[in-house]
């Protein structure tokens, strides 16, 4: 059983910790090791690290140092294409790996990785973005293109892979505090059996509690946990103790 988690998500680019707005605008957050130490002190549930540098090589030395600084469960995603890479990342102390581009480029390898390492070690990450006609589509961030397939059909297909969880990122809402679309999230929940986590647009702790009530297993956020609300200054923070009590009661 996976308990509901509230998860800060950090983006890494060229060893710098940044925040992106709608996958475009970049804001420097500060030293990654200091940020991880602060999150340790705040007793967060978990931490997700995505390296978006774009290199084909994984920076193992760097992510090893992050793992050594962290006292909470870690998930890593970025440039993963083989089971050998997955094995090495897990050996470095990461509880899970998150696979995104591989879902599009090589689905059979996804199935092989899950079979080898077990469902509990694998998160499947999906980007949803509206096209010029306002239709929500699967977005391939690496190639800057939309997939033709219906996004619900895509989610239902990867649901059959039996991952630990599916992380759904709403690209248009990232870093906007625009709020979650609960009608859509309910529709997805009713169709997908896997554990579900959502990222993009979270605007309040009340939404976290509401997300738990509709049987999601977690929520990710970056802006809420890294900034004051107006983006004027970096402020590493976490949910209030009162909210924690409501989540875990």
VMD Tcl script that draws the C-alpha trace (Angstrom):
set ca {
  {0.00 0.00 0.00}
  {1.30 3.47 -0.91}
  {0.32 6.22 1.51}
  {-0.46 9.71 0.23}
  {2.68 11.81 -0.17}
  {3.27 15.50 -0.68}
  {6.44 15.70 -2.76}
  {8.69 18.65 -3.62}
  {10.05 18.31 -7.16}
  {13.41 19.81 -8.09}
  {14.73 20.38 -11.60}
  {18.45 20.19 -12.33}
  {20.17 21.71 -15.35}
  {23.95 21.67 -15.68}
  {24.18 20.90 -11.95}
  {22.12 23.97 -11.07}
  {18.77 23.79 -9.34}
  {16.14 25.73 -11.27}
  {12.39 26.29 -11.48}
  {10.60 26.34 -14.81}
  {7.34 28.09 -15.63}
  {5.29 26.16 -18.22}
  {8.48 24.28 -19.20}
  {9.96 27.56 -20.52}
  {11.04 30.41 -18.21}
  {13.87 29.39 -15.88}
  {14.58 30.75 -12.40}
  {17.69 29.81 -10.44}
  {16.86 28.44 -6.98}
  {20.25 28.02 -5.35}
  {22.67 25.31 -4.27}
  {21.02 21.91 -4.59}
  {22.77 20.47 -1.55}
  {21.58 23.30 0.71}
  {18.03 22.91 -0.62}
  {18.09 19.18 0.09}
  {19.37 19.82 3.63}
  {16.53 22.28 4.29}
  {13.98 19.77 3.01}
  {15.52 17.19 5.37}
  {14.91 19.55 8.29}
  {11.34 20.14 7.14}
  {10.74 16.37 7.23}
  {9.25 16.10 3.77}
  {7.66 12.82 2.65}
  {9.85 12.31 -0.38}
  {11.86 14.22 -3.00}
  {11.85 13.94 -6.79}
  {14.91 15.02 -8.78}
  {14.61 15.52 -12.54}
  {17.77 16.31 -14.51}
  {16.70 18.21 -17.62}
  {20.21 19.06 -18.86}
  {19.53 17.11 -22.03}
  {22.74 15.13 -22.14}
  {22.62 11.48 -23.08}
  {24.89 10.69 -20.14}
  {23.69 10.54 -16.54}
  {25.79 12.53 -14.07}
  {26.25 9.72 -11.56}
  {28.77 11.56 -9.37}
  {26.38 14.47 -8.96}
  {23.28 12.44 -8.18}
  {25.31 10.29 -5.77}
  {26.20 13.42 -3.77}
  {22.54 14.43 -3.68}
  {21.63 10.98 -2.37}
  {24.28 11.24 0.34}
  {22.79 14.55 1.53}
  {19.19 13.36 1.58}
  {17.50 11.59 4.50}
  {14.20 11.05 2.66}
  {13.15 8.66 -0.14}
  {14.38 9.85 -3.54}
  {13.13 9.44 -7.10}
  {15.38 10.30 -10.03}
  {14.49 10.95 -13.66}
  {16.53 12.12 -16.64}
  {18.29 10.49 -19.64}
  {17.42 6.96 -18.53}
  {17.28 4.53 -21.44}
  {18.58 1.15 -20.20}
  {18.11 -1.29 -17.34}
  {21.82 -0.95 -16.51}
  {21.29 2.76 -15.80}
  {18.27 1.98 -13.64}
  {20.31 -0.52 -11.63}
  {23.14 1.94 -11.04}
  {20.77 4.71 -9.91}
  {19.06 2.39 -7.44}
  {22.48 1.32 -6.14}
  {23.25 5.01 -5.49}
  {20.41 5.12 -2.97}
  {17.37 6.12 -5.02}
  {14.14 4.38 -4.12}
  {12.60 4.85 -7.58}
  {13.46 5.93 -11.08}
  {11.06 7.94 -13.19}
  {10.81 7.07 -16.89}
  {9.41 9.54 -19.40}
  {10.99 9.65 -22.87}
  {11.40 5.89 -22.87}
  {7.61 5.57 -22.80}
  {7.56 7.10 -26.27}
  {10.83 5.87 -27.76}
  {10.98 2.29 -26.48}
  {7.91 0.91 -24.63}
  {9.22 -2.70 -24.69}
  {12.24 -1.59 -22.65}
  {9.85 -0.15 -20.04}
  {8.20 -3.54 -19.67}
  {11.59 -5.23 -19.41}
  {12.76 -2.78 -16.70}
  {9.61 -3.27 -14.63}
  {9.94 -7.04 -14.94}
  {13.58 -6.93 -13.82}
  {13.36 -4.45 -10.92}
  {9.73 -4.81 -9.89}
  {6.86 -2.34 -10.01}
  {7.79 -0.67 -6.72}
  {10.97 0.81 -8.24}
  {9.44 2.39 -11.35}
  {7.44 5.58 -11.84}
  {6.08 6.35 -15.31}
  {6.00 10.08 -16.04}
  {3.61 11.59 -18.59}
  {3.43 15.21 -19.81}
  {0.02 16.58 -20.80}
  {-0.21 19.83 -22.75}
  {-2.91 21.55 -24.79}
  {-2.28 21.88 -28.52}
  {-3.18 24.96 -30.62}
  {-6.78 23.71 -30.77}
  {-7.03 23.53 -26.98}
  {-7.05 19.73 -26.88}
  {-5.08 18.01 -24.17}
  {-2.42 15.74 -25.69}
  {0.60 13.71 -24.64}
  {3.60 16.02 -25.08}
  {7.06 14.80 -26.05}
  {9.25 17.44 -24.41}
  {12.46 16.07 -25.91}
  {11.26 16.45 -29.51}
  {8.84 19.33 -28.82}
  {5.89 17.52 -30.37}
  {2.46 16.16 -29.53}
  {1.56 12.51 -29.85}
  {-1.40 11.73 -32.08}
  {-2.86 9.19 -29.67}
  {-5.70 10.10 -27.33}
  {-4.19 10.89 -23.92}
  {-6.70 8.70 -22.05}
  {-5.94 5.76 -24.32}
  {-2.22 6.33 -23.70}
  {-2.71 6.38 -19.93}
  {-4.83 3.24 -20.07}
  {-2.14 1.50 -22.12}
  {0.73 2.28 -19.75}
  {-1.54 1.40 -16.82}
  {-1.21 -2.18 -18.07}
  {2.57 -2.05 -17.50}
  {1.84 -2.19 -13.75}
  {4.23 0.56 -12.55}
  {4.60 1.70 -8.97}
  {2.78 4.86 -10.00}
  {2.04 7.22 -12.86}
  {3.11 10.84 -12.49}
  {0.93 13.13 -14.61}
  {2.42 16.58 -15.31}
  {0.20 19.38 -16.62}
  {2.69 21.44 -18.62}
  {0.47 24.51 -19.14}
  {-0.11 24.83 -15.40}
  {3.44 24.35 -14.19}
  {4.48 27.14 -11.84}
  {1.24 29.09 -12.31}
  {-0.74 28.51 -9.08}
  {-3.74 28.13 -11.41}
  {-5.27 25.27 -9.47}
  {-5.99 21.63 -10.27}
  {-8.72 20.51 -12.67}
  {-10.58 18.11 -10.38}
  {-13.20 17.14 -12.97}
  {-10.43 15.90 -15.24}
  {-8.54 14.28 -12.38}
  {-11.66 12.37 -11.36}
  {-12.12 11.18 -14.94}
  {-8.55 9.91 -15.00}
  {-8.87 8.28 -11.58}
  {-11.92 6.30 -12.66}
  {-10.10 4.90 -15.70}
  {-6.66 4.14 -14.25}
  {-5.92 1.42 -11.71}
  {-2.30 2.37 -10.99}
  {-1.29 4.72 -8.21}
  {-1.49 8.31 -9.44}
  {0.49 11.46 -8.65}
  {-0.21 14.87 -10.16}
  {2.11 17.81 -10.86}
  {1.41 21.30 -12.20}
  {-0.85 24.07 -10.97}
  {-1.22 23.28 -7.27}
  {-2.36 26.47 -5.53}
  {-3.22 25.58 -1.94}
  {-2.94 23.02 0.81}
  {-6.73 22.57 0.61}
  {-6.22 21.16 -2.88}
  {-3.78 18.62 -1.45}
  {-6.44 17.37 0.96}
  {-9.04 17.28 -1.81}
  {-6.70 15.28 -4.03}
  {-6.31 12.68 -1.30}
  {-10.08 12.42 -0.97}
  {-10.46 11.46 -4.64}
  {-7.98 8.62 -4.13}
  {-4.78 9.99 -5.61}
  {-1.60 8.73 -4.00}
  {0.35 11.96 -4.04}
  {0.96 15.44 -5.34}
  {4.17 17.11 -6.53}
  {4.91 20.79 -6.39}
  {7.88 23.02 -7.02}
  {6.79 26.65 -6.88}
  {4.71 26.20 -3.73}
  {7.68 24.72 -1.86}
  {10.44 26.90 -3.31}
  {9.07 30.45 -3.50}
  {7.06 33.10 -1.86}
  {3.82 33.26 -3.80}
  {4.80 36.17 -6.06}
  {8.10 34.56 -7.20}
  {10.00 37.59 -5.84}
  {12.28 35.49 -3.66}
  {13.23 31.89 -3.02}
  {11.76 30.43 0.16}
  {12.20 26.69 0.73}
  {9.18 25.52 2.72}
  {6.70 22.70 3.17}
  {3.13 22.03 4.19}
  {1.94 23.14 7.64}
  {1.85 20.63 10.51}
  {-1.92 21.09 10.64}
  {-2.20 19.93 7.04}
  {0.13 17.00 7.71}
  {-2.13 15.88 10.55}
  {-5.16 15.95 8.25}
  {-3.35 13.99 5.55}
  {-2.03 11.27 7.83}
  {-4.95 10.88 10.21}
}
mol new
graphics top color blue
foreach p $ca { graphics top sphere $p radius 0.5 }
foreach p [lrange $ca 0 end-1] q [lrange $ca 1 end] { graphics top cylinder $p $q radius 0.2 }
display resetview
